[in-house]
Amino acid sequence: MEKSQQIIQKPIQDRLRHASCITIESALRNKVDLNISWYDIHGIEQNQKYTISAGSVIEF
């Protein structure tokens, strides 16, 4: 039986601190779609998608 891992939804600032790769999926009109990848404590790559609105400020 396959073990499934569930990704805990965290705020974008927390994910950015641990990011190994940040990809801009699309930038249309007033939003930007990002895919943030990181490695968990077991060394397995995880990713989560975020959408940020125009005027949003994020710190790297």
C-alpha positions as CSV (number, residue, x, y, z in Angstrom):
1,M,0.0,0.0,0.0
2,E,1.4,3.4,-1.0
3,K,2.0,6.0,1.6
4,S,0.6,9.4,0.7
5,Q,2.0,12.6,2.1
6,Q,-0.2,15.6,2.6
7,I,1.4,19.0,2.1
8,I,0.4,21.5,4.9
9,Q,-0.7,24.8,3.4
10,K,1.6,27.5,4.8
11,P,1.8,31.2,4.1
12,I,3.9,32.2,1.1
13,Q,6.6,33.9,3.3
14,D,7.2,30.6,5.2
15,R,7.6,28.7,1.9
16,L,9.9,31.3,0.4
17,R,12.4,30.9,3.3
18,H,12.8,27.2,2.5
19,A,12.5,27.4,-1.3
20,S,14.9,25.6,-3.5
21,C,13.2,26.8,-6.7
22,I,10.6,29.5,-7.5
23,T,8.9,29.3,-10.9
24,I,6.5,31.9,-12.4
25,E,3.8,29.8,-13.9
26,S,1.9,32.8,-15.4
27,A,1.6,36.5,-15.1
28,L,-1.8,37.7,-16.5
29,R,-3.7,40.9,-15.8
30,N,-3.6,41.5,-12.1
31,K,-2.2,38.3,-10.7
32,V,0.9,36.2,-10.8
33,D,0.9,32.4,-10.3
34,L,4.0,31.0,-8.6
35,N,5.2,27.4,-8.0
36,I,7.5,27.1,-5.0
37,S,9.6,24.0,-4.5
38,W,11.5,22.9,-1.4
39,Y,12.9,19.8,0.2
40,D,11.2,18.3,3.3
41,I,13.0,16.9,6.3
42,H,13.3,13.5,4.5
43,G,15.0,15.1,1.4
44,I,11.9,14.7,-0.8
45,E,11.1,17.5,-3.1
46,Q,7.7,19.1,-2.5
47,N,5.9,22.0,-4.2
48,Q,3.0,24.3,-3.7
49,K,1.3,26.8,-6.0
50,Y,0.4,30.3,-4.9
51,T,-1.4,33.2,-6.6
52,I,-0.5,36.7,-5.7
53,S,-2.5,39.8,-6.6
54,A,-1.2,43.1,-8.2
55,G,0.2,45.3,-5.5
56,S,1.2,42.5,-3.2
57,V,4.6,42.7,-1.6
58,I,6.7,39.5,-0.8
59,E,10.2,39.4,0.6
60,F,12.9,37.0,-0.5
